[in-house]
Amino acid sequence: MNERKPAKWLLIASILLLVAFFRLHRLRTIPWGLSQDETVNADTSLDLLDGPHVPFLAGGFGHEPLFHYLQAATLILFGDNVIGIRMPAVAAGMLLVAASYAMMRRLFGPMAAMTTAGGLAISWWPIVFSRIGIRAITFPLLLTLAVLSLWRGLASRRRIPVMLSGLFGGLAFYTYTSARVLPALALAWLAYAALFQRAKLRRHWRALLGAALIATVVVAPLALYLQAHPEFQERIQQLQGPLTALRQGDPLPVGRAALATLAMFSYNGEARWTYGIPGRPILDPLSGLLFYLGLVRCAVQVRRPACGLVGLWLLVTLTPSMITPDAPSSIRAIGALPVVYGMIGIGAAWLWTQATRRGRLMRACFLAALSLVGAIHLGWTYRDGFGAWASHHEVYWRYKAHFADIASFLDGQPTAMPMVVIELWIEPVDIDGLRRNLIHDERQPRWVQGGRSFIWPTGAEGSASAEGFTLAMPIFSTADDELWRLFAGDPPVVSTSAYRMPDGRPGVTFYTIETEPILSDFQARASRAPVTLPESAQTVPLPANFDAQIAFLGYQAPETTRPGDELRLITLWRVLRDSPEPLNIFVHLLDASGGLVAQHDGFDVWAASLRRGDVIAQLHIIPLESQIPPGRYRLQMGVYTRADQARLPVPIKESAIADRLWLDTVEVKPRQ
């Protein structure tokens, strides 16, 4: 195959365009949103800017640092946003295609190289890991560069490429955990060379030893650091289940994982939606035939050094998926990525040789058939990856797409109306994820966790926002019916629900909440309920200031309840300073002797998102045992810090200070 012909260069250009298209097309929106792994990675990368600079990073169950240094640079260059987070993977994915082409051309010729590059350009496995901001894609890139340099050096008897192979091989250990199989690959290839290529091994042993020494020097800081910090190996320990069973004499878990891994090419893919459609194999039936033909050709020509290398490469780099739970795992087997498509290239190259021997017509037929296989695979990739996978509700959830929807809504708002988000469970990574999805708007909403609180974002000096506010309700969240009717209105005004799940349900619904009428009415009723001091029964004037962090404005509680029911109490608060420390409100139900009968602890807001003047309604649900005796019970309430559970003081008039307040009594009536 003469690459000097214009048609061949046009083909190379077409492959490069496909590489760029599938890695850059709708990069911000497919997948829509940022997964928690991507957000954690970005936080870890930004932390590197301030140091310390260590060979292994403790965050996220332990991370090798090379990708994070690259990502720190792109976050500076493109900004702390979706593009900045994903661009290192894009670059590594593009370079992987080029490196794989160069490697396969040197090992197996131009047809194998062209087919390998084309497969990598249009297949979902390399594409998805080139579009999300995680580090795995850097492993096959460094491994390919190491093999390419080694082969060039050995063929030309030049020392510099061989030394570079040691450098690239050592750096591969700093990419992804699966790279720890590389010593096994090196030893397996040396054993193969000793068996089949003794003369070449004797001729090149000094160069190989030099490369090994360089790799050892590069890897040494990482190895020594992990030896000194075994606690950072948490992720490795989590994945040792099948190996632990094997050591205990049970080979079945490893056997099942190995069979599942081997089946992922043509029979059954991994079960999770994180990186693709569950059960979808990596290869379609036609490209699968080329893959197995390549395997057969390598087996037949096992004495050929290049065939021995790629065969061992494939087997060893699939091992991380074969010995860990939840096989097959496309991410743990990612080191095999170049040689999987290399096998397709080997199969195609053999068919090309056979066709060439039979004249121009057969060559033309073969090229047409290969183009058809590529077109079918391309369509399969686009349909499943950019269509079915990207739009599935599981992917919507795993990549926190509702935060991207909220960010898009905020970016499209002409006014700076405050927003409250009701989220099922809030973590700092979620706050960062929403922030990084914003393009134009710099507002940060208030956050309610679990739907048992309601926040009124307020304006200057604690006055209620005159325009009201927007409340965002993702589909995965819940809100208590009583709070919803009481504070959101019945029915509330829907701003929009244009951002929809694939099945037609709204991914996020946005409501416009009018502040003054509802809040003023509830506050007037809540502030009339009696509040006293436990020691003296002295009436407490409201608002009651808890350590200059939040002020108690009043409450609403039922007068009666029954055994086995839930006692539902709503307390009202005003925030006295920006971002107060995380707090909990305790509400105790006490009997006549002061004994604790039942309680509720909670404050279902994200404290860091609060601003001075915000007003919060907190629902307290206190379950009552069915055996509780009828009678009158006292409600007791206070606030404590989550960090050390220290109660906040409440200054009451002159010099009196309390750490709790008495609310009204509740009568428990007999169940009829």
VENVENKA-V456358 format. One record per run of one state. SS is the DSSP state (a for helix, b for strand, c for the rest). FROM is the first residue (numbers start at 1). TO is the last residue. If there is no record, write none. Layout:
ss:SS from:FROM to:TO
ss:SS from:FROM to:TO
//
This chain:
ss:c from:1 to:5
ss:a from:6 to:24
ss:c from:25 to:28
ss:b from:29 to:29
ss:c from:30 to:31
ss:b from:32 to:32
ss:c from:33 to:35
ss:a from:36 to:48
ss:c from:49 to:55
ss:b from:56 to:57
ss:c from:58 to:62
ss:b from:63 to:64
ss:c from:65 to:65
ss:a from:66 to:78
ss:c from:79 to:81
ss:a from:82 to:108
ss:c from:109 to:109
ss:a from:110 to:122
ss:c from:123 to:123
ss:a from:124 to:129
ss:c from:130 to:136
ss:a from:137 to:156
ss:c from:157 to:158
ss:a from:159 to:172
ss:c from:173 to:176
ss:a from:177 to:196
ss:c from:197 to:197
ss:a from:198 to:228
ss:c from:229 to:229
ss:a from:230 to:238
ss:c from:239 to:240
ss:a from:241 to:247
ss:c from:248 to:251
ss:a from:252 to:263
ss:c from:264 to:284
ss:a from:285 to:300
ss:c from:301 to:304
ss:a from:305 to:322
ss:c from:323 to:333
ss:a from:334 to:357
ss:c from:358 to:359
ss:a from:360 to:389
ss:c from:390 to:392
ss:a from:393 to:398
ss:c from:399 to:400
ss:a from:401 to:411
ss:c from:412 to:418
ss:b from:419 to:423
ss:c from:424 to:427
ss:a from:428 to:437
ss:c from:438 to:445
ss:b from:446 to:449
ss:c from:450 to:452
ss:b from:453 to:456
ss:c from:457 to:457
ss:b from:458 to:458
ss:c from:459 to:459
ss:a from:460 to:462
ss:c from:463 to:463
ss:b from:464 to:464
ss:c from:465 to:468
ss:b from:469 to:474
ss:c from:475 to:480
ss:a from:481 to:488
ss:c from:489 to:492
ss:b from:493 to:496
ss:c from:497 to:499
ss:b from:500 to:500
ss:c from:501 to:505
ss:b from:506 to:506
ss:c from:507 to:507
ss:b from:508 to:513
ss:c from:514 to:515
ss:a from:516 to:526
ss:c from:527 to:531
ss:b from:532 to:532
ss:c from:533 to:538
ss:b from:539 to:539
ss:c from:540 to:543
ss:b from:544 to:546
ss:c from:547 to:549
ss:b from:550 to:557
ss:c from:558 to:559
ss:b from:560 to:562
ss:c from:563 to:565
ss:b from:566 to:575
ss:c from:576 to:582
ss:b from:583 to:590
ss:c from:591 to:595
ss:b from:596 to:602
ss:c from:603 to:604
ss:b from:605 to:605
ss:c from:606 to:606
ss:a from:607 to:609
ss:c from:610 to:614
ss:b from:615 to:623
ss:c from:624 to:630
ss:b from:631 to:641
ss:c from:642 to:646
ss:b from:647 to:647
ss:c from:648 to:649
ss:b from:650 to:652
ss:c from:653 to:655
ss:b from:656 to:658
ss:c from:659 to:660
ss:b from:661 to:669
ss:c from:670 to:672
//
